Amino acid sequence: MTWQDRLMTGDQYMIAIHRLGMTQAGSARFLGISERQVRRYVRQEIDVPIATALLLRCMLLHKERPIIPKWRAGAY
């Protein structure tokens, strides 16, 4: 497997989080990033980090459900 095989497009990101039962906001909280950064992944303005793509794919493969932290004002 090459590093290119590990890349994830914005569409693939949306499919993955949807299958995991997350919204864009929920995925941002789960990953500890801003909602703006998630929107930039989806619009393909920036690349989804390989580690994030691998995590989401592993969770799908092993049927793991994310534990999404509750929203807190000023958390991000």
C-alpha positions in Angstrom: 0.0 0.0 0.0 1.4 3.4 -0.9 0.7 6.6 0.9 -1.6 7.7 -1.9 -3.9 4.8 -1.1 -4.3 6.1 2.4 -5.7 9.5 1.2 -9.3 10.4 1.8 -11.4 12.9 -0.3 -13.9 15.2 1.2 -16.7 13.0 -0.2 -15.1 9.9 1.4 -14.8 11.8 4.7 -18.5 12.7 4.6 -19.5 9.1 3.8 -17.3 7.8 6.6 -18.6 10.1 9.3 -22.2 9.5 8.1 -21.7 5.7 8.4 -20.3 6.2 11.9 -23.4 8.2 12.9 -21.6 11.6 13.2 -22.4 15.0 11.8 -19.7 17.4 10.7 -19.9 19.2 14.1 -19.7 15.8 15.9 -16.7 14.7 13.9 -15.0 17.9 14.8 -15.5 17.3 18.5 -14.5 13.7 18.2 -11.3 14.6 16.4 -10.6 17.6 18.6 -10.5 20.0 15.7 -12.6 23.0 14.6 -15.8 22.8 12.6 -14.1 25.1 10.1 -11.4 22.6 9.6 -13.9 19.9 8.9 -15.7 22.1 6.3 -12.3 22.7 4.7 -11.8 18.9 4.4 -15.3 18.5 2.9 -14.7 21.3 0.3 -11.3 19.7 -0.4 -9.5 23.0 0.5 -7.1 21.0 2.7 -6.3 17.4 2.7 -7.8 15.0 5.3 -4.7 14.0 7.4 -3.7 10.4 6.7 -4.0 9.5 10.4 -7.6 10.8 10.4 -8.4 8.8 7.3 -6.9 5.6 8.8 -8.7 6.1 12.1 -12.1 6.5 10.4 -11.5 3.5 8.1 -10.4 1.3 11.1 -13.5 2.3 13.0 -15.7 1.4 10.1 -13.9 -1.9 9.5 -14.2 -2.9 13.2 -17.7 -1.5 13.6 -16.6 0.9 16.4 -18.8 3.7 17.4 -17.3 7.1 18.3 -17.8 8.6 21.7 -18.5 12.2 20.9 -17.8 14.8 23.7 -20.6 17.2 24.5 -20.2 20.7 23.1 -18.6 23.2 25.4 -18.5 27.0 24.8 -14.9 28.1 24.0 -13.6 24.5 23.7 -12.1 25.1 20.3 
